[in-house]
Amino acid sequence: MGGEVSSQEHARREAVKLRKELLLKGFRTPSAKILGITPFNILVMGEVGSGKSCAINTFVTAMHDDAECYLPALSLNLPDDNVTPFYKRYALHPKSDLMLYDSWGIYLGQNYVDESLRRMLEGRMEDGGAVRGQVYPERETTSLNGPTPPPPYHQGDALSPEANTAPARKRQIHMVVFCADVRKPWAQQGNTSPSDFDILSKMASLMKEIHETSDICAAILMTCTDTLGHRVMECRTPEEIRKVPEVDARLENISRATGVPKMIILPMLSNFGEFKRTPIIDLNALHVLKMLMRIAESHMEQRVSQRTFDSLY
């Protein structure tokens, strides 16, 4: 084994290159400049406990080239329920032009019944805004249910001073990412209980509202894939994860349940639960970010083409 490079070391080297590429390119694309989009804002949505905050922590951690775990979304969770009761935005990286917005989970008939989503999409939802009409208990939001992250870890700075005072147009959402938990029955077997059906109906309703806004694109993150076993945790890219039979079956179920094509359902490894950081988890998260950028850029190019067409006719 003298000259062989371990899979983790190989992933670390790839992650270093991809991280630099993402920081260099970011969303400063020709289409984004024409449309005046800066920063690029991604809203993370999904059912309660589907791994939204965890996905944000994984993305932020992967973008930092050190050994720490970055957990900016940690303190927003309730001690015993592991849910996010506030709307909050985080910088992906100090040198990045991408913002990630954490939102409260979709809950049976108890939230998103007012203009909350519309206010989020239009940039009118205040940072730290509390959920309305929710049944979560009122408790101190100081810790996270589950194992304490092993040191070193970094709480992270949520925002720069400029972002805290940004006008509404700077907080407008450009992309919505839904988190789909592979542990749910409808993702595992395609079966839906009455409660699952209600959740899916609400998700479909929210996705319809988003699609009616032509300025916004959408994708789905397949979360909690670490629960599918060690074989999945050895996959470095979403494409490799797709090839695992258990994952492909769940992709099919999620696509059928949501009506979203499989190609924009992105399997993601995350440090869900134990908050472990490994080069393979980092590399997978960076690949997912790159794929989200491609989806967004394609959508922005279509908007520019439509704008050009409208100006001519």
C-alpha positions in Angstrom: 0.0 0.0 0.0 3.1 2.2 0.0 2.2 4.6 -2.8 -1.6 4.4 -2.6 -3.6 7.4 -1.6 -6.6 6.7 0.7 -10.1 7.5 -0.5 -10.4 10.2 2.1 -7.1 11.9 1.1 -8.1 11.7 -2.6 -11.4 13.3 -1.7 -9.6 16.0 0.3 -7.5 16.9 -2.7 -10.5 17.1 -5.0 -12.4 19.2 -2.4 -9.6 21.7 -2.3 -9.7 22.2 -6.1 -13.5 22.4 -6.2 -13.7 24.8 -3.3 -11.4 27.2 -5.0 -13.4 26.9 -8.2 -16.7 27.7 -6.4 -15.2 30.7 -4.6 -13.7 32.0 -7.8 -16.7 31.6 -10.0 -19.6 31.9 -7.5 -22.7 33.4 -9.0 -20.9 36.3 -10.7 -22.0 35.0 -14.1 -22.9 37.1 -17.2 -26.6 36.3 -16.7 -26.5 37.3 -13.0 -24.9 40.6 -13.9 -27.5 41.3 -16.6 -30.3 40.5 -14.2 -28.6 42.5 -11.4 -28.5 39.5 -9.1 -26.1 39.9 -6.2 -26.1 38.2 -3.8 -27.7 35.0 -5.0 -30.2 33.9 -2.3 -31.3 30.3 -1.7 -34.2 29.5 0.5 -34.0 26.0 2.2 -37.5 24.5 2.9 -38.9 21.1 3.9 -40.8 19.2 6.4 -40.1 19.5 10.1 -36.9 17.6 10.9 -35.9 17.0 7.3 -32.4 18.3 7.8 -32.6 21.9 6.5 -30.4 23.4 9.1 -28.0 20.4 8.9 -27.7 20.9 5.1 -26.8 24.6 5.6 -24.2 23.6 8.2 -22.8 21.0 5.8 -22.5 23.5 3.0 -20.9 26.2 5.1 -18.5 23.7 6.6 -17.5 22.3 3.2 -16.7 25.8 1.9 -14.1 26.4 4.7 -10.6 24.9 4.1 -9.8 24.0 7.7 -10.5 21.2 10.1 -13.4 22.8 12.0 -17.1 22.1 11.8 -19.0 25.3 11.0 -22.4 25.2 12.6 -24.0 28.6 12.1 -27.5 27.2 12.2 -26.9 25.3 15.5 -28.3 27.8 18.0 -31.7 28.2 16.2 -32.9 24.8 17.1 -35.0 24.0 20.2 -33.4 21.9 22.8 -35.8 19.0 22.7 -37.4 19.2 19.3 -34.6 19.9 16.9 -36.7 22.4 14.9 -36.0 25.9 13.6 -38.6 28.4 14.8 -37.0 31.5 13.1 -36.3 32.7 9.6 -32.5 33.3 9.3 -30.0 33.9 6.6 -26.3 32.8 6.5 -23.4 33.6 4.3 -22.0 30.5 2.6 -18.5 31.9 3.0 -17.1 35.4 3.7 -15.8 35.6 0.1 -18.9 34.1 -1.5 -21.8 36.0 -3.0 -24.3 33.3 -2.0 -26.7 33.5 1.0 -28.6 30.5 2.5 -31.9 31.2 4.2 -33.1 28.7 6.9 -36.8 28.5 7.4 -39.2 26.8 9.8 -40.4 23.3 8.8 -43.6 22.5 6.9 -46.0 21.3 9.6 -49.5 19.9 9.3 -51.9 22.7 8.7 -50.2 24.9 11.3 -48.0 27.2 9.3 -47.5 28.8 5.9 -51.2 29.6 6.0 -50.7 33.3 5.7 -48.4 35.4 3.4 -45.2 34.0 5.0 -43.9 32.3 1.9 -44.7 35.3 -0.3 -42.9 37.6 2.1 -39.8 35.3 2.0 -39.7 35.2 -1.7 -40.0 38.9 -2.1 -37.4 39.7 0.5 -40.0 41.2 2.9 -39.5 38.7 5.7 -37.4 40.1 8.5 -34.3 38.3 9.6 -35.1 36.4 12.8 -38.8 36.5 12.0 -40.8 34.0 14.1 -43.1 31.3 12.8 -46.8 32.3 12.8 -49.6 30.0 13.8 -47.2 27.3 14.8 -47.6 24.9 17.7 -44.0 24.6 18.7 -43.4 25.2 22.5 -41.8 28.4 23.5 -38.3 27.5 24.9 -34.9 28.9 24.9 -33.2 28.3 21.5 -29.7 27.7 22.8 -28.9 24.1 22.0 -29.5 21.2 19.7 -31.1 17.9 20.4 -28.6 15.1 19.7 -24.9 14.5 20.3 -22.8 17.6 21.0 -20.4 18.3 18.1 -16.8 17.2 19.0 -14.3 20.1 19.1 -13.1 21.8 17.2 -16.3 23.4 15.8 -17.1 27.0 14.9 -20.5 28.7 15.4 -19.7 30.9 12.5 -20.9 34.4 11.7 -24.3 34.4 10.1 -23.9 37.6 8.2 -21.8 40.6 7.5 -23.0 44.0 8.8 -23.9 44.9 5.2 -26.2 41.9 4.8 -27.9 42.7 8.1 -29.0 46.1 6.7 -29.6 44.9 3.1 -32.8 46.3 1.4 -35.6 43.9 0.4 -34.3 43.6 -3.2 -31.0 42.2 -1.8 -33.0 39.6 0.1 -35.3 38.4 -2.7 -35.1 34.7 -3.1 -33.7 33.4 -6.4 -33.8 29.7 -5.7 -35.8 27.4 -3.4 -34.3 24.1 -2.3 -36.7 21.6 -0.7 -35.3 18.9 1.6 -36.8 15.5 1.2 -36.0 13.1 4.1 -35.2 9.5 2.9 -36.5 8.1 6.2 -40.1 9.1 5.5 -42.4 6.2 4.5 -43.4 8.0 1.2 -39.7 8.1 0.3 -38.9 4.6 1.4 -41.8 2.6 -0.1 -43.9 5.2 -1.8 -46.6 4.6 0.7 -48.5 7.6 2.1 -50.4 7.7 5.4 -53.0 10.5 5.8 -50.5 12.7 7.6 -47.9 12.1 4.8 -50.5 12.9 2.2 -51.3 16.2 4.0 -47.6 17.1 4.1 -47.1 16.3 0.4 -50.2 18.3 -0.5 -48.9 21.2 1.4 -45.5 20.9 -0.2 -47.1 20.6 -3.7 -49.1 23.8 -2.9 -46.0 25.7 -1.8 -44.1 24.5 -4.9 -46.9 25.6 -7.1 -46.8 29.1 -5.6 -43.0 29.1 -6.2 -43.3 28.0 -9.8 -45.8 30.7 -10.5 -43.0 33.2 -9.8 -41.0 32.9 -13.0 -37.9 34.6 -11.4 -37.3 31.7 -9.0 -36.0 28.2 -9.8 -36.3 25.1 -7.6 -34.6 21.8 -6.8 -34.9 19.1 -4.2 -32.2 17.9 -1.8 -32.4 14.2 -0.8 -31.4 14.4 2.8 -30.5 12.1 5.7 -28.9 9.7 3.2 -26.3 8.8 5.8 -29.0 6.6 7.4 -28.8 4.3 4.3 -25.5 2.7 5.4 -21.8 2.8 4.9 -22.0 2.2 1.1 -23.7 5.6 0.6 -21.2 7.3 2.9 -18.3 6.3 0.7 -19.8 8.0 -2.4 -18.0 11.2 -3.3 -20.6 12.7 -5.7 -24.3 12.8 -6.2 -23.9 10.7 -9.3 -22.2 7.9 -7.3 -25.0 8.0 -4.7 -27.6 7.6 -7.4 -26.1 4.3 -8.4 -26.8 2.7 -5.0 -30.0 0.7 -5.4 -31.6 1.8 -2.2 -31.1 5.5 -3.2 -32.4 5.0 -6.7 -35.6 3.5 -5.4 -36.1 6.4 -3.0 -35.3 8.9 -5.8 -38.1 7.3 -7.8 -40.6 7.6 -4.9 -39.7 11.2 -4.2 -40.0 12.1 -7.9 -43.4 10.4 -8.1 -44.6 12.0 -4.8 -43.5 15.5 -5.7 -43.8 15.5 -9.4 -40.2 16.8 -9.7 -37.9 15.1 -12.3 -35.3 12.9 -10.9 -32.5 14.9 -12.4 -33.1 17.9 -10.2 -33.4 15.7 -7.0 -29.8 15.8 -5.6 -28.7 13.2 -3.1 -26.6 14.8 -0.4 -24.4 13.4 2.3 -24.6 15.5 5.5 -23.3 15.5 9.0 -26.8 14.7 10.3 -26.9 13.8 14.0 -23.2 13.4 14.8 -21.9 16.4 12.9 -18.9 14.5 11.6 -16.8 16.2 9.1 -15.0 14.1 6.5 -13.4 14.9 3.2 -15.9 12.8 1.4 -18.9 14.6 3.0 -17.2 17.9 2.1 -16.6 16.9 -1.5 -20.2 15.7 -1.9 -21.6 18.9 -0.6 -19.3 20.9 -2.9 -20.5 18.9 -5.9 -24.2 19.5 -4.8 -23.5 23.3 -4.7 -21.9 23.2 -8.1 -25.0 21.3 -9.5 -27.3 23.9 -7.8 -25.3 26.6 -9.6 -25.7 24.9 -12.9 -29.5 24.7 -12.4 -29.6 28.3 -11.4 -27.4 29.5 -14.3 -29.6 27.6 -16.8 -32.7 29.3 -15.3 -31.0 32.8 -15.4 -30.0 32.3 -19.0 -33.6 31.5 -19.9 -34.7 34.7 -18.2 -32.1 36.8 -20.1 -33.2 35.2 -23.4 -36.8 36.0 -22.6 -36.0 39.5 -21.6 -34.1 40.0 -24.9 -37.0 38.5 -26.9 -39.5 40.8 -25.1 -37.4 43.8 -25.9 -37.3 43.0 -29.6 -41.0 42.3 -29.9 
